[in-house]
């Protein structure tokens, strides 16, 4: 088995996260079967051409959704099976 050098270990540790609020937010996003974003009206027109669907129209923004790609949805499903995602990569 190959060993990691100090530079590789530091590179891995840079991507680790222990902030519970950030992890909770990431967990909620990965739990959903769709991507969601809020954009301006101008950007909404461009996103509609990219298979985004308008969900809610607000005063200055539009909330849009689209189904996650199959590979991303599978990865998110596996990631979400962890009982305690604290310490996962962010």
LUMZA-644091 format. One record per residue (C-alpha): y, z, x; residue number from 0; residue in three letters. Coordinates in nm, 4 decimals. Layout:
N
<site><Y>Y</Y><Z>Z</Z><X>X</X><resi>NUM</resi><resn>ALA</resn></site>
...
REM end
This chain:
90
<site><Y>0.0000</Y><Z>0.0000</Z><X>0.0000</X><resi>0</resi><resn>UNK</resn></site>
<site><Y>0.3444</Y><Z>-0.0909</Z><X>0.1314</X><resi>1</resi><resn>UNK</resn></site>
<site><Y>0.5979</Y><Z>0.1817</Z><X>0.1925</X><resi>2</resi><resn>UNK</resn></site>
<site><Y>0.9614</Y><Z>0.1716</Z><X>0.0895</X><resi>3</resi><resn>UNK</resn></site>
<site><Y>1.2265</Y><Z>0.2098</Z><X>0.3556</X><resi>4</resi><resn>UNK</resn></site>
<site><Y>1.5355</Y><Z>0.4279</Z><X>0.3042</X><resi>5</resi><resn>UNK</resn></site>
<site><Y>1.7541</Y><Z>0.1319</Z><X>0.2048</X><resi>6</resi><resn>UNK</resn></site>
<site><Y>1.5116</Y><Z>0.0294</Z><X>-0.0726</X><resi>7</resi><resn>UNK</resn></site>
<site><Y>1.4883</Y><Z>0.3891</Z><X>-0.1967</X><resi>8</resi><resn>UNK</resn></site>
<site><Y>1.8678</Y><Z>0.4180</Z><X>-0.2124</X><resi>9</resi><resn>UNK</resn></site>
<site><Y>1.8850</Y><Z>0.0850</Z><X>-0.3988</X><resi>10</resi><resn>UNK</resn></site>
<site><Y>1.6437</Y><Z>0.2159</Z><X>-0.6613</X><resi>11</resi><resn>UNK</resn></site>
<site><Y>1.8259</Y><Z>0.5482</Z><X>-0.6958</X><resi>12</resi><resn>UNK</resn></site>
<site><Y>2.1575</Y><Z>0.3676</Z><X>-0.7550</X><resi>13</resi><resn>UNK</resn></site>
<site><Y>2.0118</Y><Z>0.2221</Z><X>-1.0764</X><resi>14</resi><resn>UNK</resn></site>
<site><Y>1.8769</Y><Z>0.5527</Z><X>-1.2063</X><resi>15</resi><resn>UNK</resn></site>
<site><Y>2.0694</Y><Z>0.7319</Z><X>-1.4774</X><resi>16</resi><resn>UNK</resn></site>
<site><Y>2.0542</Y><Z>1.0867</Z><X>-1.6112</X><resi>17</resi><resn>UNK</resn></site>
<site><Y>2.3561</Y><Z>1.0798</Z><X>-1.8450</X><resi>18</resi><resn>UNK</resn></site>
<site><Y>2.2002</Y><Z>1.1700</Z><X>-2.1818</X><resi>19</resi><resn>UNK</resn></site>
<site><Y>2.4770</Y><Z>1.0066</Z><X>-2.3884</X><resi>20</resi><resn>UNK</resn></site>
<site><Y>2.4377</Y><Z>0.6766</Z><X>-2.2069</X><resi>21</resi><resn>UNK</resn></site>
<site><Y>2.0588</Y><Z>0.6939</Z><X>-2.2335</X><resi>22</resi><resn>UNK</resn></site>
<site><Y>2.0790</Y><Z>0.7754</Z><X>-2.6066</X><resi>23</resi><resn>UNK</resn></site>
<site><Y>2.3076</Y><Z>0.4764</Z><X>-2.6612</X><resi>24</resi><resn>UNK</resn></site>
<site><Y>2.0725</Y><Z>0.2512</Z><X>-2.4642</X><resi>25</resi><resn>UNK</resn></site>
<site><Y>1.7718</Y><Z>0.3829</Z><X>-2.6579</X><resi>26</resi><resn>UNK</resn></site>
<site><Y>1.9410</Y><Z>0.3061</Z><X>-2.9945</X><resi>27</resi><resn>UNK</resn></site>
<site><Y>2.0227</Y><Z>-0.0473</Z><X>-2.8798</X><resi>28</resi><resn>UNK</resn></site>
<site><Y>1.6686</Y><Z>-0.1109</Z><X>-2.7586</X><resi>29</resi><resn>UNK</resn></site>
<site><Y>1.5197</Y><Z>0.0265</Z><X>-3.0819</X><resi>30</resi><resn>UNK</resn></site>
<site><Y>1.6844</Y><Z>-0.2495</Z><X>-3.2882</X><resi>31</resi><resn>UNK</resn></site>
<site><Y>1.5186</Y><Z>-0.5881</Z><X>-3.3398</X><resi>32</resi><resn>UNK</resn></site>
<site><Y>1.8522</Y><Z>-0.7677</Z><X>-3.3033</X><resi>33</resi><resn>UNK</resn></site>
<site><Y>2.1513</Y><Z>-0.7917</Z><X>-3.0705</X><resi>34</resi><resn>UNK</resn></site>
<site><Y>2.4818</Y><Z>-0.6811</Z><X>-3.2187</X><resi>35</resi><resn>UNK</resn></site>
<site><Y>2.8438</Y><Z>-0.7182</Z><X>-3.1076</X><resi>36</resi><resn>UNK</resn></site>
<site><Y>3.2007</Y><Z>-0.6988</Z><X>-3.2375</X><resi>37</resi><resn>UNK</resn></site>
<site><Y>3.4232</Y><Z>-0.9934</Z><X>-3.1462</X><resi>38</resi><resn>UNK</resn></site>
<site><Y>3.7601</Y><Z>-1.1418</Z><X>-3.2377</X><resi>39</resi><resn>UNK</resn></site>
<site><Y>3.7846</Y><Z>-1.4104</Z><X>-3.5050</X><resi>40</resi><resn>UNK</resn></site>
<site><Y>3.8306</Y><Z>-1.6854</Z><X>-3.2429</X><resi>41</resi><resn>UNK</resn></site>
<site><Y>3.5203</Y><Z>-1.5840</Z><X>-3.0512</X><resi>42</resi><resn>UNK</resn></site>
<site><Y>3.3231</Y><Z>-1.5486</Z><X>-3.3749</X><resi>43</resi><resn>UNK</resn></site>
<site><Y>3.3531</Y><Z>-1.9221</Z><X>-3.4400</X><resi>44</resi><resn>UNK</resn></site>
<site><Y>3.2069</Y><Z>-1.9973</Z><X>-3.0963</X><resi>45</resi><resn>UNK</resn></site>
<site><Y>2.9235</Y><Z>-1.7481</Z><X>-3.1434</X><resi>46</resi><resn>UNK</resn></site>
<site><Y>2.8271</Y><Z>-1.8950</Z><X>-3.4802</X><resi>47</resi><resn>UNK</resn></site>
<site><Y>2.7321</Y><Z>-2.2109</Z><X>-3.2908</X><resi>48</resi><resn>UNK</resn></site>
<site><Y>2.4989</Y><Z>-1.9964</Z><X>-3.0745</X><resi>49</resi><resn>UNK</resn></site>
<site><Y>2.2874</Y><Z>-1.8627</Z><X>-3.3675</X><resi>50</resi><resn>UNK</resn></site>
<site><Y>2.4926</Y><Z>-1.5480</Z><X>-3.4256</X><resi>51</resi><resn>UNK</resn></site>
<site><Y>2.5319</Y><Z>-1.4422</Z><X>-3.7902</X><resi>52</resi><resn>UNK</resn></site>
<site><Y>2.8411</Y><Z>-1.2741</Z><X>-3.9329</X><resi>53</resi><resn>UNK</resn></site>
<site><Y>2.7494</Y><Z>-0.9340</Z><X>-4.0786</X><resi>54</resi><resn>UNK</resn></site>
<site><Y>3.0800</Y><Z>-0.7595</Z><X>-4.1473</X><resi>55</resi><resn>UNK</resn></site>
<site><Y>3.4356</Y><Z>-0.8903</Z><X>-4.1383</X><resi>56</resi><resn>UNK</resn></site>
<site><Y>3.6943</Y><Z>-0.6279</Z><X>-4.0544</X><resi>57</resi><resn>UNK</resn></site>
<site><Y>4.0717</Y><Z>-0.6486</Z><X>-4.0281</X><resi>58</resi><resn>UNK</resn></site>
<site><Y>4.0849</Y><Z>-0.7737</Z><X>-3.6688</X><resi>59</resi><resn>UNK</resn></site>
<site><Y>3.7197</Y><Z>-0.8143</Z><X>-3.5674</X><resi>60</resi><resn>UNK</resn></site>
<site><Y>3.3897</Y><Z>-0.9543</Z><X>-3.6860</X><resi>61</resi><resn>UNK</resn></site>
<site><Y>3.0564</Y><Z>-0.7767</Z><X>-3.6365</X><resi>62</resi><resn>UNK</resn></site>
<site><Y>2.7796</Y><Z>-1.0248</Z><X>-3.5565</X><resi>63</resi><resn>UNK</resn></site>
<site><Y>2.4025</Y><Z>-1.0127</Z><X>-3.5071</X><resi>64</resi><resn>UNK</resn></site>
<site><Y>2.1249</Y><Z>-1.2357</Z><X>-3.3787</X><resi>65</resi><resn>UNK</resn></site>
<site><Y>1.7514</Y><Z>-1.1781</Z><X>-3.3337</X><resi>66</resi><resn>UNK</resn></site>
<site><Y>1.6507</Y><Z>-1.0728</Z><X>-2.9831</X><resi>67</resi><resn>UNK</resn></site>
<site><Y>1.4528</Y><Z>-1.3276</Z><X>-2.7787</X><resi>68</resi><resn>UNK</resn></site>
<site><Y>1.0783</Y><Z>-1.2596</Z><X>-2.7937</X><resi>69</resi><resn>UNK</resn></site>
<site><Y>1.0508</Y><Z>-1.1482</Z><X>-2.4292</X><resi>70</resi><resn>UNK</resn></site>
<site><Y>1.3438</Y><Z>-0.9079</Z><X>-2.4572</X><resi>71</resi><resn>UNK</resn></site>
<site><Y>1.2168</Y><Z>-0.7677</Z><X>-2.7880</X><resi>72</resi><resn>UNK</resn></site>
<site><Y>0.8732</Y><Z>-0.7031</Z><X>-2.6332</X><resi>73</resi><resn>UNK</resn></site>
<site><Y>1.0248</Y><Z>-0.5321</Z><X>-2.3286</X><resi>74</resi><resn>UNK</resn></site>
<site><Y>1.2450</Y><Z>-0.3162</Z><X>-2.5514</X><resi>75</resi><resn>UNK</resn></site>
<site><Y>0.9477</Y><Z>-0.2212</Z><X>-2.7678</X><resi>76</resi><resn>UNK</resn></site>
<site><Y>0.7490</Y><Z>-0.1084</Z><X>-2.4627</X><resi>77</resi><resn>UNK</resn></site>
<site><Y>1.0522</Y><Z>0.0778</Z><X>-2.3233</X><resi>78</resi><resn>UNK</resn></site>
<site><Y>1.1041</Y><Z>0.2543</Z><X>-2.6565</X><resi>79</resi><resn>UNK</resn></site>
<site><Y>0.7494</Y><Z>0.3909</Z><X>-2.6610</X><resi>80</resi><resn>UNK</resn></site>
<site><Y>0.8480</Y><Z>0.6491</Z><X>-2.4032</X><resi>81</resi><resn>UNK</resn></site>
<site><Y>0.8855</Y><Z>0.9867</Z><X>-2.5719</X><resi>82</resi><resn>UNK</resn></site>
<site><Y>1.1572</Y><Z>1.1015</Z><X>-2.3333</X><resi>83</resi><resn>UNK</resn></site>
<site><Y>1.3584</Y><Z>0.8126</Z><X>-2.1886</X><resi>84</resi><resn>UNK</resn></site>
<site><Y>1.5721</Y><Z>1.0427</Z><X>-1.9710</X><resi>85</resi><resn>UNK</resn></site>
<site><Y>1.5686</Y><Z>0.9187</Z><X>-1.6136</X><resi>86</resi><resn>UNK</resn></site>
<site><Y>1.4845</Y><Z>0.5595</Z><X>-1.7070</X><resi>87</resi><resn>UNK</resn></site>
<site><Y>1.6740</Y><Z>0.2758</Z><X>-1.5459</X><resi>88</resi><resn>UNK</resn></site>
<site><Y>2.0107</Y><Z>0.1966</Z><X>-1.7023</X><resi>89</resi><resn>UNK</resn></site>
REM end
